[in-house]
Amino acid sequence: MSGWTTDEMPRLDGKRVVVTGANSGLGYEGTRAFAERGATVVMACRSVDRGERAAAEIRRESALDREELDLDVRECDLASLDSVAAFADGLAADYDAVDALCNNAGVMAIPRSETEDGFETQFGVNHLGHFALTGRLFPLLEAAEGIDGAARVVTQSSGAHEQGEMDFSDLNWERSYGKWKAYGRSKLANLLFAYELQRRLAAADVSGVRSVACHPGYAATNLQHRTAEESGNPLMKVGMKAANAVLGQDAATGALPMLYAATADVDGGAYVEPGGLMNMRGTPTVGRSNDASYDRADARRLWEYSEEATSVQFPL
């Protein structure tokens, strides 16, 4: 798979792909690539206005005729379980199947706040929102023909998962809060979820749905800018800008692991990451996340907590 690019993606005519956080960064680039290969892309965005502007920009910048790009912008605020439920209900009313779900949206290293439902925001958005979305869309995933024979659930993690630790006595950081520690935990939770989902699919003999994890390496996106802005620290703004310039790869390259995980012949439970320097840059390869991400006891415990917290259960 060395040197893999979007040119190697299969045609996706007739396929339906859902991308969260589709209006910027990795989600934007992934949306454009899926659409240019013929897929109908449901752009799940917190702001419909920003989503519509992004869709218009994709149509304007694409080499294809704008009428060839099938983009469906819908509101989905992962910080609100009611919004997630409404989005899933709307999708079920209008579509009979979803061939790929890319759990891509996220927030990074922000000051402590809470979601509409009272969860610490990074954990609530990055993990619980996507857990609930995947569960509610599961019937549509099961009903799909899929890509290469299986519908895909692709969950975007980060190299920051290596700094994450699960503390089930304080998942919502009510006793103390470290914004980078909280981000690392949310990204570790993404992996625990992705691998546990694949184990449950295998145990239930569901071969038509495949769960794959990925991370983009160091991609220069709006995520860093938002982190710096919300810090209120001018030195962080300068540092983030310098790091993006020196270490970062562009969002289009950062989106390649997600695109590979969604469309290439990759096993369920795989971890797709950049294959270059320190797995921070380069084209996709299948690697391995840290040992904590494969802890089955933690994965089961997180799954059970997530079902209770979101009131969403999978038929697995």
C-alpha positions as CSV (number, residue, x, y, z in Angstrom):
1,M,0.0,0.0,0.0
2,S,3.1,2.3,-0.1
3,G,2.3,5.5,-1.9
4,W,-1.5,5.0,-1.9
5,T,-3.5,8.0,-3.0
6,T,-7.1,8.8,-3.8
7,D,-6.4,7.7,-7.4
8,E,-6.6,4.2,-6.1
9,M,-10.0,4.5,-4.5
10,P,-12.7,2.4,-6.2
11,R,-15.7,4.0,-7.9
12,L,-18.4,4.6,-5.4
13,D,-21.4,5.2,-7.6
14,G,-24.6,4.3,-5.7
15,K,-22.8,4.2,-2.3
16,R,-23.9,6.4,0.6
17,V,-21.2,7.8,2.9
18,V,-21.7,9.7,6.2
19,V,-18.9,12.0,7.3
20,T,-19.1,13.9,10.6
21,G,-17.3,17.2,10.8
22,A,-17.5,17.4,7.0
23,N,-17.3,21.1,6.6
24,S,-13.6,21.5,7.4
25,G,-10.2,19.9,7.6
26,L,-10.0,16.1,7.3
27,G,-13.8,15.8,6.9
28,Y,-13.9,18.3,4.1
29,E,-11.1,16.6,2.2
30,G,-12.6,13.2,2.8
31,T,-16.0,14.4,1.6
32,R,-14.5,15.8,-1.6
33,A,-12.7,12.5,-2.3
34,F,-15.8,10.4,-1.7
35,A,-18.0,12.6,-3.8
36,E,-15.5,12.8,-6.7
37,R,-15.5,8.9,-6.8
38,G,-19.3,9.0,-7.2
39,A,-20.7,8.5,-3.7
40,T,-23.6,10.3,-2.2
41,V,-22.0,12.0,0.8
42,V,-24.1,13.1,3.8
43,M,-22.2,15.9,5.4
44,A,-23.0,15.7,9.1
45,C,-22.2,19.2,10.5
46,R,-22.9,21.1,13.7
47,S,-23.6,24.2,11.6
48,V,-25.7,23.7,8.5
49,D,-24.6,27.2,7.2
50,R,-20.9,26.2,7.4
51,G,-21.7,22.8,5.8
52,E,-23.5,24.5,2.9
53,R,-20.6,26.8,2.4
54,A,-18.2,23.9,2.4
55,A,-20.4,22.0,-0.1
56,A,-20.5,25.0,-2.4
57,E,-16.7,25.3,-2.2
58,I,-16.2,21.6,-3.0
59,R,-18.5,22.0,-6.1
60,R,-16.7,25.1,-7.1
61,E,-13.1,23.7,-6.8
62,S,-13.7,20.2,-8.1
63,A,-12.6,19.3,-11.6
64,L,-15.9,17.6,-12.1
65,D,-19.1,19.2,-13.1
66,R,-20.9,20.4,-10.0
67,E,-24.0,18.4,-10.9
68,E,-21.9,15.2,-10.6
69,L,-21.2,15.8,-6.9
70,D,-24.0,14.5,-4.7
71,L,-23.7,16.3,-1.3
72,D,-26.4,16.3,1.3
73,V,-25.7,18.7,4.2
74,R,-27.5,17.9,7.5
75,E,-27.3,19.1,11.0
76,C,-25.7,16.8,13.5
77,D,-24.3,18.2,16.8
78,L,-22.4,15.5,18.5
79,A,-22.6,17.5,21.8
80,S,-26.3,16.8,21.8
81,L,-27.7,13.3,22.0
82,D,-31.1,14.7,20.9
83,S,-29.4,16.1,17.8
84,V,-27.7,12.8,17.0
85,A,-31.0,11.0,17.4
86,A,-32.8,13.5,15.1
87,F,-30.1,13.2,12.5
88,A,-30.3,9.4,12.5
89,D,-34.1,9.5,12.3
90,G,-33.9,11.8,9.3
91,L,-31.4,9.7,7.6
92,A,-33.5,6.5,8.1
93,A,-36.5,8.3,6.6
94,D,-34.6,9.3,3.5
95,Y,-32.1,6.5,2.9
96,D,-32.4,2.7,3.0
97,A,-28.7,2.0,3.7
98,V,-25.4,3.6,4.7
99,D,-22.3,2.0,3.1
100,A,-19.7,3.9,5.2
101,L,-19.8,6.0,8.4
102,C,-16.7,8.1,9.1
103,N,-16.7,9.1,12.7
104,N,-14.3,12.0,12.1
105,A,-15.5,15.2,13.9
106,G,-13.8,16.2,17.1
107,V,-12.6,18.8,19.5
108,M,-9.0,19.0,20.9
109,A,-7.5,20.3,24.1
110,I,-10.2,22.9,24.9
111,P,-11.0,24.4,28.4
112,R,-13.3,22.3,30.4
113,S,-16.9,22.5,29.4
114,E,-19.9,20.2,29.2
115,T,-22.1,18.9,26.4
116,E,-25.9,19.5,26.4
117,D,-26.2,16.2,28.3
118,G,-23.7,17.0,31.0
119,F,-20.6,15.1,29.7
120,E,-17.1,16.6,29.6
121,T,-17.0,18.0,26.1
122,Q,-14.0,16.2,24.6
123,F,-15.2,12.8,25.9
124,G,-18.8,13.6,25.0
125,V,-18.2,14.7,21.5
126,N,-15.2,12.6,20.4
127,H,-16.5,9.4,21.9
128,L,-20.0,9.3,23.2
129,G,-21.5,11.3,20.3
130,H,-20.0,8.9,17.8
131,F,-20.9,5.9,19.9
132,A,-24.6,7.0,19.9
133,L,-24.5,7.9,16.2
134,T,-23.0,4.5,15.2
135,G,-25.6,2.7,17.2
136,R,-28.5,4.6,15.8
137,L,-27.2,4.1,12.2
138,F,-26.4,0.5,12.7
139,P,-29.6,-0.8,11.0
140,L,-28.7,1.2,7.9
141,L,-25.1,-0.1,8.0
142,E,-26.4,-3.7,8.2
143,A,-28.8,-3.1,5.3
144,A,-26.0,-1.8,3.0
145,E,-24.1,-3.7,0.3
146,G,-21.1,-1.9,1.6
147,I,-17.7,-1.3,0.0
148,D,-15.7,-4.3,-1.0
149,G,-18.5,-6.5,0.5
150,A,-18.9,-4.7,3.9
151,A,-20.2,-1.5,5.3
152,R,-17.5,0.4,7.1
153,V,-17.4,2.2,10.4
154,V,-14.3,4.2,10.4
155,T,-13.4,5.9,13.7
156,Q,-10.8,8.7,13.6
157,S,-8.3,8.6,16.5
158,S,-5.0,10.3,17.1
159,G,-1.5,9.6,18.1
160,A,-2.5,11.4,21.3
161,H,-4.2,8.2,22.4
162,E,-0.8,7.1,23.7
163,Q,-1.0,9.7,26.4
164,G,-4.6,8.7,27.3
165,E,-5.6,6.8,30.5
166,M,-9.0,5.4,31.3
167,D,-10.2,6.4,34.8
168,F,-13.6,5.0,35.2
169,S,-14.1,6.7,38.5
170,D,-13.9,10.1,36.8
171,L,-14.6,9.8,33.1
172,N,-16.0,13.3,32.9
173,W,-13.1,15.0,34.7
174,E,-15.2,16.3,37.6
175,R,-12.4,16.1,40.2
176,S,-9.6,17.5,38.1
177,Y,-9.1,18.5,34.5
178,G,-6.2,18.6,32.1
179,K,-7.2,19.5,28.6
180,W,-4.5,17.5,26.9
181,K,-5.0,14.5,29.2
182,A,-8.7,14.7,28.4
183,Y,-8.1,14.8,24.7
184,G,-5.8,11.7,25.0
185,R,-8.4,9.8,26.9
186,S,-11.1,10.6,24.3
187,K,-8.8,9.4,21.5
188,L,-8.0,6.2,23.5
189,A,-11.8,5.7,23.9
190,N,-12.2,6.0,20.2
191,L,-9.9,3.0,19.7
192,L,-11.4,1.0,22.6
193,F,-14.8,1.5,20.9
194,A,-13.6,0.7,17.4
195,Y,-11.9,-2.6,18.4
196,E,-14.7,-3.7,20.7
197,L,-17.3,-3.0,18.0
198,Q,-15.3,-5.3,15.6
199,R,-15.1,-8.0,18.3
200,R,-18.8,-7.9,18.8
201,L,-19.5,-8.0,15.1
202,A,-17.3,-11.1,14.8
203,A,-19.0,-12.7,17.8
204,A,-22.4,-12.1,16.4
205,D,-21.3,-13.4,13.0
206,V,-22.0,-10.0,11.3
207,S,-19.8,-10.1,8.3
208,G,-21.4,-7.3,6.4
209,V,-20.2,-4.5,8.7
210,R,-16.5,-3.9,9.5
211,S,-15.1,-1.5,12.1
212,V,-11.7,0.1,11.4
213,A,-9.7,2.7,13.2
214,C,-7.4,5.3,11.8
215,H,-5.4,8.4,12.6
216,P,-4.2,11.2,10.3
217,G,-0.7,11.8,11.7
218,Y,0.1,15.5,12.2
219,A,-2.3,17.2,9.8
220,A,-2.5,21.0,9.8
221,T,-6.2,21.7,10.2
222,N,-8.6,24.1,12.0
223,L,-8.4,21.8,15.0
224,Q,-5.0,23.3,16.0
225,H,-6.3,26.9,15.3
226,R,-9.3,26.4,17.5
227,T,-7.2,24.9,20.3
228,A,-4.9,27.9,20.2
229,E,-7.7,30.4,20.0
230,E,-9.6,28.9,23.0
231,S,-6.4,28.8,25.1
232,G,-6.2,32.6,25.1
233,N,-2.4,32.1,25.2
234,P,-0.6,34.1,22.4
235,L,2.5,31.8,22.8
236,M,0.4,28.8,22.0
237,K,-0.9,30.5,18.9
238,V,2.6,31.1,17.7
239,G,3.7,27.6,18.7
240,M,0.8,25.9,16.9
241,K,1.4,27.9,13.8
242,A,5.1,27.0,13.8
243,A,4.4,23.3,14.4
244,N,1.9,23.2,11.6
245,A,4.4,24.8,9.3
246,V,7.3,22.5,10.2
247,L,5.7,19.2,11.1
248,G,2.2,19.3,9.6
249,Q,1.1,17.7,6.4
250,D,-1.9,19.2,4.6
251,A,-5.4,18.1,5.3
252,A,-5.8,16.2,2.0
253,T,-2.9,14.0,2.9
254,G,-4.1,13.7,6.5
255,A,-7.4,12.4,5.2
256,L,-5.8,9.5,3.3
257,P,-5.9,7.0,6.3
258,M,-9.6,7.6,6.7
259,L,-10.2,7.1,3.0
260,Y,-8.1,4.0,2.9
261,A,-9.9,2.5,5.9
262,A,-13.2,3.2,4.2
263,T,-12.5,1.9,0.7
264,A,-9.5,-0.4,0.6
265,D,-9.3,-4.1,1.3
266,V,-8.5,-3.8,5.0
267,D,-9.5,-6.2,7.8
268,G,-11.9,-5.3,10.6
269,G,-10.1,-4.1,13.7
270,A,-7.2,-2.7,11.7
271,Y,-5.5,0.6,12.6
272,V,-4.6,2.7,9.6
273,E,-2.0,5.4,10.0
274,P,0.6,7.4,8.0
275,G,3.6,5.3,7.1
276,G,6.2,8.0,7.2
277,L,8.4,9.6,9.9
278,M,7.2,8.6,13.3
279,N,3.8,7.8,11.8
280,M,3.1,11.5,11.7
281,R,3.4,12.0,7.9
282,G,3.0,10.0,4.7
283,T,0.6,7.7,2.9
284,P,-1.5,5.0,4.7
285,T,-0.2,1.8,6.2
286,V,-1.7,-0.7,8.6
287,G,0.0,-0.3,12.0
288,R,-0.7,-0.9,15.6
289,S,-1.9,1.4,18.3
290,N,-0.7,1.2,21.9
291,D,-1.3,-1.7,24.2
292,A,-3.9,0.1,26.3
293,S,-6.1,0.4,23.3
294,Y,-6.4,-3.4,23.1
295,D,-7.4,-3.8,26.7
296,R,-10.5,-5.9,26.4
297,A,-11.7,-5.4,30.0
298,D,-11.5,-1.6,29.6
299,A,-13.2,-1.8,26.2
300,R,-16.1,-3.8,27.7
301,R,-16.4,-1.5,30.6
302,L,-16.4,1.6,28.3
303,W,-19.0,0.0,26.1
304,E,-21.3,-0.7,29.0
305,Y,-20.9,2.8,30.4
306,S,-21.5,4.3,26.9
307,E,-24.7,2.3,26.4
308,E,-26.0,3.5,29.8
309,A,-24.9,7.1,29.3
310,T,-26.4,7.5,25.8
311,S,-29.4,5.1,26.1
312,V,-28.2,3.6,22.8
313,Q,-27.8,-0.1,22.5
314,F,-26.4,-2.1,19.6
315,P,-28.0,-5.4,18.6
316,L,-24.7,-7.2,19.3
